[in-house]
Amino acid sequence: MRGFSPFAIALSILLPLLLCPSARADVELGSLDLFAQDNPDSPVPTGLVLGGAVISGQARYKAQDNSTYIVPGAVYFGEQFMFLGDRARYYFHKDDTFAAYGYGRLRFGNLDPDEEAAFRGMDKREWELEAGVGASIITPYALLSARISTDVTGRSNGQELLLWADFPIVMDKLLVMPGMGVMIRSDKMANYYFGGVSESEATAQRPAWDTGTTFSPMVGIITSYRFSPQWVGMFAANYEYYDKGIANSPLVQHPGELYAGFAVGYIW
């Protein structure tokens, strides 16, 4: 059995949005790989899956429009290694009750003053590489996970901690896995990617804003269905209810952020 992602944070092919640098979505696909089995009926296959996805969701900032992406992509589920486009895991321990792993992610930038007039005078939010560790406790009814990561490129110099519970239901070729948890971000991470405005960036229309450390509840669902030995389809949705430090930012347009995606992939 297997679990979250944080989000992880995943539906196979599916969130290859992760391969699209312009995509600003952040869908947790979880520890889906813990369910991967090398048989023709498993809803989560092992090996390489190539396919395409449609991903749609709410823009984070007022100056941005909601977006829909149609993107190709690939994911890989192995015994110790999982690759989901913009993030990967390597398990250094895995058994029937406990799994521990190293984690890496490429987070894309999400604010560019050259693209939107409303951001003029602000510093561009660049991409960053994050690394960390995580672990999952596997029970008959839930997957309880924790993951911590930090910026290793010196862009935000921030950290994230994800605490998550998945509740997987496997019915032959179908996996349905609702989940819930909380994303805790350091003030540096939240200010850089989630609505902070420094004193040097502030204007009369855009007052300075410090998000502080943020605690954002999240809920999500992942489903996967094995149509045939070679084809699998997946759907995932994720909603983050922003901490007030994010929601009240002069840049942010919603109290939360919803993203959903559907994908179909071919198993090699």
N, C-alpha and C positions, 0 to 999 in steps of 0.2 A: 504494500500500500504506500501511497505517497502524497505529498502535500504542497504547499504554498509558495508564496513569494513575497515575500515577503514575500507574491507576486509576485514576483514574482513572478507575480509577481506574477501553464501556459499552454496555450493551445498550440500545439505543434506549430505548424507553419506560421501560423497565424500571426503572431505579432511581428511580422517582419517589418512592420512600420519601423521597427527598430533599425532596419537597414536604410531607412529614408532620412537623410540628414535634416530635411526641412520639417520632419514630423516632431511635434512638441508634446505628443501624447505620452502618458506615463501609466501603462496598464500593468498591473501586477499579475504575473502568470503563475506564481507559486512554485511548488515542488512537484509539478506534474510528472516529472521524470521518474518519481518513485513508483509510479504505476506502470511504467513501460515494461512490456513483456514481449519476448520474441515468439509470438504465435499469431496466426492470421486473423484471430478474432479479438485481439486486445484493442481496447479503445485508444490506448496510447502505444504506438509502435516503438520499436527500437531502431536505431540507425538513423540515416539521413532522410529527411522529408523535404521535398521541394514543392513549392506551390505559390499561391497568391492570396491576398487578403484585401478586404474592404474594411477600413477603420474610420470611424466617425466620432466626433466629440466636441466638447465645448472649449473655446479658446480661454486661456487663463487671463489675458489682459484686455482692458476695454478697447484698446486700439487695434485688437486683432479680431478677425472673424472666425466663427466656427468652421471646422475643416472636415473634409472627407478625403481619405487617401485610398488609392488603389495601387497596391505595391506587390512586386514579386518578393520572394524571400525563401529562407531555408532555416531549418532547425535540426539539431542532432541530439538524440538521446542515447547515451552509452551507459556502460556499467558504472563508470566513475565520472564521466565527463558529460555535461549538458551545455549546449550552445543555443541561445535564443536571439541571435541577431546582434543586439547591442549589449548583451550580458551573457555571462557564462558561470558555471559552477564546476568545481572539481571536488569530488567526495574523497576524503582521506579516511573515512570510516562510514560503513553502512551495514546495518543488520535489520532484523525484523522489528526492533523497538526503538532504534536510535540511529540518526544520521548526522554527520558533521562535515562541513565543506568550506572550501575557500571560494571567494566570490569576486568577480570583476565586472565592471560596467562602464560603458562609454555613454555619458550623459551629454546630449546635444544642447547647445545654447538656445535660448528662447527669447532674447530681446536684442534687437539690432537697430540703433538710431538711424542707420542708413536706409532702413526699410520703412519705417513709420515716422512721420513728422512728430507725433506725440511723444516719441522717445528722444527727440533731439536734446543734446546736452547731457544725456546719460551715458554711462560706460556700457559697451557691448558685453552681454553675457555670453562668454565663450563656452565651448565644449570642455569637459573635463573627464579624466579617467579616475574611477573610484575602485577601491579594493577593500575587502573585508572578509569576515567569517560569519558562518551561520550554523544553526543546528535545528533538527526537528525531532520531537518525541512522537513516536508512532503508536497510537492506541487503536483498539478495534473500531472506535467511533469518530476519532478526530486526529488531525495532525497538528501538533502545537509547535510553532516555529518562532525563532528569533534570529535576526540578522542585523549586523552592524557594519557600516562601511564608512570610508573616509576619502576625501579628495586627495589624490597623490600627485596632482599636477600643479598645485599652487594657484588654482583659479579662484575657487570659493574658500578653500581651506576649511570646508564644513564637513559635518557628519550627519548620518541618518541611522536611526534605530527602528527596525520594524518588528512588531510583535503581532503574531497572526495565528488564527485557528482555521483550519479547513475541515469540512465535514463531507467526505467523499461518499458517493453512492455509485456502485458499479453494478450494472445490469447487463450481463452478456457483453454486447459490443458497444454499450453506451456508458459513459462516465458523466455524472453530474456532480459538481463540487462547489457548493456555496462556501463562502469564507467571510471572515470579519477580523478586524484588528485595528491597530493604531500605528500611525507613522509619526515618529518623533524626530524633528529636525533641529540641529543647532542653529543659533542665530545667524551664523555666517552662511550656512547652506540656505536657510529660508530667505535671508535678505538678498542673496545673489540670484536665486532662481524663482522666488515666490513673492515678489512685490516690494522689496526693500528700496527705499529712495534715500541716498546719502545726502548730507548737507550740501555737498558740491553739486549734486544733481537736482536739487530742489529749485522750483520756480513758484511764482504766484499761483499758477494753476496746478502745480504738482508739489505739494508740501513734502518736506522730509518725513520719512517713515521708517521706523525700526520694528521689524516683525517680532523680534525677540525669539527665544526658543519656542517652537510650535508643537502642538499635539493635535493631530488630525485623525479622527475616526475614519475607517474605510470599510466598505463592504464590496464583495465581488462574487462573480459566479463564472465557472469555467465548465464547458461541456465539450465532449469529444465523442464522435460516433464513427465506427469503422464500417464504411460502406462495403468494402471488399478487402481481400488481402493486400491490394496495392493502393487503395484510396481511403483517405480519412478526412472528415470534416470537423471543424471546430468553431465554437462561439465563445466569446468572453466579454464580460462587462465589468467595469470597475467604477465605483463612485467614492470620491474623497470629500468629506465634509470638512471644509477648511477651519483650522484654528482661527480665532478672531484676529490674531496678528497678521494673518494672510488676508482673510476676507475683508477687513477694513482698510486695506492698503488703497491708496488713491489710484493705483494701477489696475487692481483686480476687479473683474466685472461680475463675478458670481459668488455665492456663499460656498460653492463646492465645484467639483469638476467631474464630469461624467464622460467616460469613453467606452465604446463598444466596438467589437470587431468580429468578422466572420471570415473563415478561411477554408480552403480546400487544398489538399496536398497529395502528392504522389510519393509513395514509400519506395526507396531504392534498396 
